Amino acid sequence: MKHTFRTQGTFVARIISEDTQIIPLIDSFLLNCRGKGLAKGTVEFYRKKLEYFARFCHENGVHFITEITPSHIRYFLDLLTENGHNEGGVHAAYRSLKTFMFWYEDEVEPEGWKNPIRKVATPRRSKIILDPVTIETLDAMLDTCERGTFAGDRDRAILLCLFDCGARAQEFLDIDLSDIKITMGEITIRSGKGRKTRTIYIGAKCRKAIRTYIKHRFDRLPALWVREDQEGRLEYWGLRSILVRRATDAGVKTPSLHAFRRGFALNMLRNGVDVYALQRLMGHETLDILKQYLKQTDQDLLLAHRLGSPVDTNMK
């Protein structure tokens, strides 16, 4: 029997009967994540992935975590693939489930229980280097932003600032008007990964775009980015829909929100920014994570060789 996975954006407890044991445990796990200060985006990531697994368990008559076997987990991962999830999506589901199962093991310390995730191999994940947003794509999307209108000036400011500051999507959405020093181009990120605060920056063109956008604002909301009706903070799916609409109007492939962060990293590197400074700007703990963003094109490598060719620079 082929299973499908559908979520309605509601908490799993609304989907599955409360008399199961798996759901209260997921609830407790998410509460623990929030208590540890994990970022909202991380907690939401876990919630969505575990919601898939909770539905799978319900459809297969598994109501207690102690009933879960390695075969259940392998079947679940296989079904995700059947239902169109790519390698990255399957890997993300596995990571979330693994974190949850190990939390249960440490939290409850069930006597005689053996963690089934220990016997399930990590799903294969190809090392595909994802593309950053390109200057050409960004220019085309900017051309669709109608000057002098709220939506046009707001979307223009959003596109420019996403590319210029390198913030994560949720960090970007959580910025308040009080967090930005428009004259200096400084923005305080108060809800960074791990609840760490850092300062990021925007250039003169972004500052001008923000000033133009803010002139349309007549609300009293604290948020920097607000919905078109000016009655609430812009949320993740609202931001995503802006990219889809602008890319569709421009006739280009819609870039992901994270593609702007990758574009920021790669262009900063190309412009000679020190990797340690870039690491701090992006809020990474180590350089290892930063390396994932820095896809160098053949042209980059050609220029690097011409700059440092041992023969050309040393031989007569």
C-alpha positions, 0 to 999 in steps of 0.5 A: 500500500502506497502512503502519502504524506500531507501536512496542514501546518497544524501541530501533530497532536491535532492530526493524530489521536491524543491517546498515542504515546508518540505524540506526547513524546514529540511534544515534550521533545519540542518543548525541550528544544525550545527550553535549550534555546534552539532557534525557532527555525530549528524547532519548526524543522524538527516539528515538520519532519517528526510530523511525517513520521508520526503520521506514518506510525499512525497509519501503520498501527504503531502507537508507542515508541517502544513498538518502533523497529529498525524495519519501520524506520527503513520503510518510512525512509523508503516511502519518503523517496517513493513520495518524491522527497529527494536525497536531502529531504530523506536525510533531513527526516532521518536526522530529525528522527535520530535526534528525537530517538536519542533524546528519548533514550537519554531523557527516559532511560527505558530499561531493556529498550534498544534504540532502533535508530542505531541499526539504521544506516544513514541515508546516502546523500550526494554531495551536490553543490547548490547554486547561489542566486546570480546577479543576472537573476537578481537583476531580472527580479528587481526589474519587476518591482514597481517603483512608487508602490508599497509592494514594489518598493518593499520587494525591491528592498527585500531582494537587495537586503537578502543578497547584501546581508547574508542573513538566514531567512528567519533571522531576516524576518525577525529584524525589528525597526529598532534593530537597524541603524540605517545611517551606519547600515548596521543590523543587530541579529538577536535571534541567530542560531543558538540564540547568539546575537551578532551584527550584520551590515548593508551597503548604501544601495540597500539603505536607500531602498529601505528608506524608500520602503519605510516611507510607505509605512503607516502602521505601528508594527515593530517589524522591519518587514511587514505584509502588504496589508500592513497588519502583521509581520511578514512570515516565511511563506510570505517571503517565499511567495515574494520570490516566486512571484518576482521570479515568475514575472521575470521569467527566471527560475525561482531561487531558494531563500538560501540561494541568497545566502550562498550568493552573499558568501561567494560574492564576498569571497570573490571580492576579497573578503577575509574568510574569518570575517565572512565566517563571523558575518554569517554566524558560523561556528567553524570554517567547515560549514562556510566551505559548503557555501563557497562553490567556485566556478571554473572561471574563479579557478582560472583567475586563481591560477593566473594569479598564483601560477608558479611558473608565470610568477617565478620563472624568466 
